[in-house]
Amino acid sequence: MAERLWLRQPRAVYDPLAAQPDTPVDVAGGLVVDVGDGRIVERIPAGGRPSQACDVFDARGLVLLPGLINTHHHFYQTLTRAYDKALNKPLFGWLTSLYPVWQHLTDEMIDVSTRMAVAELLLSGATTVVDHHYVFSATLANAIDTQAAACAEMGIRAILTRGSMSLGASAGGLPPDAVVQGDDEIMQDSERLIARWHDAAPHAMCQIVLAPCSPFSVRPELLRATADLAARHGVGLHTHLAETHDEDAFCMAQFGARPVDHLEGCGWLRPGTWFAHGIHFQPQEIARLGAAGVGVAHCPTSNMMLGSGICCVSELQRAGVAVGLGVDGSASNDHSNLIQEARAALYAQRLRAGLGGAEGTSSEALFGHLEALRIATRGGAELLGRDELGSLSVGSAADLALYALDEPRFSGAQNALAALLLSGAHRACDVMVRGRWRVRAGRLVGVDLRALQARHDKLAHQLWDAC
């Protein structure tokens, strides 16, 4: 096989860095990928041909995007989807219903739930994933190591966040004491994981980020110590923030400050930090976030399911906040499908405009399909500080997703890029990560999905029965 592969003449191409993404004529002839180096090496204009011999992948009829980037998830929650005791509850009630279940997680469950979540994400067109794991207990100590090994075998680009909870129910926090740890234990394990798994180089396949769970589950001392440790090692910071009004009330009662003020006092408002959800920010807080260079992971489906609210995406972006997209936990979504999440983001922002949450309701002012595709691709790359991701530029990572528009739902669609979201695409046809196919003709490469699903379902039942 040649070292280069020409993805020839796709039906449509979305490049978020193009001046006119709807009509990117400079790549109408496709892209050339160096499969050994895992990078894009040539953009082919309409009617053009590669500069040297290539193998050919016929992309006619397919829509080509940069691989989607998932900036917030909880893989382990695939084991507790549609869990009876957690249904129809807001965030705090939902969490207290599920914590007693999650305290029984095992390393095997983490391995299988990670593989299931990654399988779903790859099939939806995601090539880079962030997972936020924060549940550690007597039966689960090495979750991040297990995740890193599973992601490497699945061939997906992963940013794994070492979560933590130190403020248990007996001390006024939300989680039960069985799933909290001491600060020293958390700090020691965080340093170990950075040394073992973090790759700071461009095009890295695995990175570590430090991620105390939330203001209502960690002590201020841990937030400060984590920020200091992240600065010493040059790694990112991540947590949930401004997700609900209950969180606002908790922070005022416990710390005498709103969530943003509390995090700022702990040294968190700086580049390399991003927050999940970011719904209930005040205007002056948004300006401060932009000036500090932090990012926000928008999780529309989870926010709607829990009744938390709608993220103010446009206002955040205008203030200079990088906004990415996240599926969030598979027990508050309840799936791991990033192209569907982009559709949810599109409609959530339309709804917010209609409710008066953003200025302008004319057709020209509405949040559109290109904006939704951008936060699912380049927005995530900017949030993560990964310039090599989320675009189709020469030198960028060969992380690509191709979609076929051959289902009844797409029949009659004129604009192929808009049809992906408006007509509800849910599965990619072909997905490439670092120049290697991970999905071909709608099927995972090298993964027995049926066997994985059977094992996953069996472990889910074991977890439920433990409670």
C-alpha positions, 0 to 999 in steps of 0.5 A, a space after each residue: 500500500 502506498 504511504 499516501 491515500 487520496 480521499 477523492 471528490 467528496 460530495 461536500 466538505 466542511 472546513 471550519 477554517 475556510 472563508 466560506 465553509 459552505 463552498 470550500 472549492 479549494 478542497 472539492 477534489 478531496 484530501 491526501 493523507 500520509 497514512 504513516 505520519 497520520 497527517 493531511 499533506 495535500 488539499 486537492 482543488 476541483 479537477 485537480 490530482 495529487 502531486 504524487 502517486 496515491 492509493 485512492 478512497 472513493 469519497 463521491 457521495 460522502 460528506 467530509 468533516 474534520 473528526 468531531 471532538 467530544 470535550 466532556 463525557 463520563 464513560 462509566 455512565 453507559 452502565 446506568 442509562 435510563 436508571 429507574 431511580 434517577 428518572 425525571 429528577 434535577 441534577 442534585 436528586 439525579 446524582 444522589 440516586 446514582 452515587 450509591 450505584 457508582 460506588 460499586 464500579 470495578 476495574 472491569 466495568 470501567 474497561 467495558 464501559 470505556 470501550 462501549 462509549 468509545 465505540 459509540 463515539 467513533 461510530 458517530 464521527 468522533 475522533 478525539 474524546 475527553 472523559 471526566 472520571 471522578 468516582 474512586 472507591 475501595 473497589 476502584 483505584 486505577 480507573 484512569 489507567 484502565 481507560 488509557 489502555 482501552 482507548 489505546 486499543 480502540 485507536 481513539 485520541 483521548 484526553 483523560 481527566 483525573 477527577 476527584 471528590 473530597 467533600 463527602 456528605 458527612 462534611 456538607 457535600 453531596 457525594 457519599 463518603 464511600 466515594 471521596 478521597 483524601 487530598 494527599 491520595 488524590 495529589 499523589 495519584 494525579 502526579 503518577 498519572 501525569 508521569 505515566 500517561 501524559 504526552 505533551 507533544 503535538 498530535 499526542 494520542 493520550 493526555 492527562 488533565 486534572 479535574 476535581 468534580 465540582 464546587 459541591 464535591 471538593 474542598 477549596 484546599 483541593 481546588 487550590 492544590 490541583 491548580 498548583 499541581 497543574 501549573 507545575 506540570 503544564 496540564 489542563 484543568 477541568 470541572 463542572 461549573 454553573 450548571 444549575 441554580 442549586 449549585 449557585 445556592 450551595 456555593 453561596 451557603 458554603 463559601 460565600 461566593 458565586 461559583 465563578 468567584 469561588 473558582 477564581 479565588 482558588 486560582 482556576 481562571 487561566 488558560 488551559 481551564 475549561 468548564 462543563 455546562 456553563 449555563 448560569 453565568 452573569 454578563 460580567 462573569 462571561 467577560 471575565 472568563 473571556 479575559 482569562 482565556 478559559 473555555 466551556 464545554 456545551 452539553 445540550 442534551 444533558 442540560 435539557 434532560 436534567 432541566 438545567 437550562 441552556 448555555 449562552 454559546 453566542 455570548 461566550 464566543 463573543 467574549 472570547 471564550 472557546 466553546 466546544 461540544 460534549 455529550 456529557 454522561 451517558 446516564 444524563 444524555 443517554 447516548 454517546 453520539 456526537 453528531 446527534 449532540 451537534 444537532 441538539 446544540 443547533 436547536 437549543 441555541 435556536 430555542 434560546 434565541 426564540 425565548 429572548 436569551 440572545 439578541 435577534 430572532 431574524 433568520 440572519 441572526 439565528 445560530 446555524 448549522 455551520 456554527 453547530 459544526 464548528 463547535 463540534 470540531 474547531 471549537 473543541 480544538 481551541 478549547 483543548 489548546 490542540 491546534 493540530 485538530 479540528 480542521 482540514 489544513 495541511 499539517 493537521 491531524 488526519 482525523 476525519 469523519 465521512 457521512 453517507 446521505 443515502 438514507 430516506 431521511 436525507 432524500 430531497 436535501 439540497 444542502 448536504 452540510 445542513 442535511 447532516 444536522 437538520 435531517 438527523 445524521 446519527 452514524 458516520 460511514 467511515 472514520 479515520 484517526 491519525 491516518 488509520 481507519 477506525 470505522 469502515 462502511 459503518 462498522 468498527 474496525 477490529 471490534 466485535 461490537 455484538 460481543 462488546 455489547 453483550 458483555 457491557 449489558 451483563 456488567 450493567 445488570 451486575 451493577 444494578 443488582 449490587 444495589 
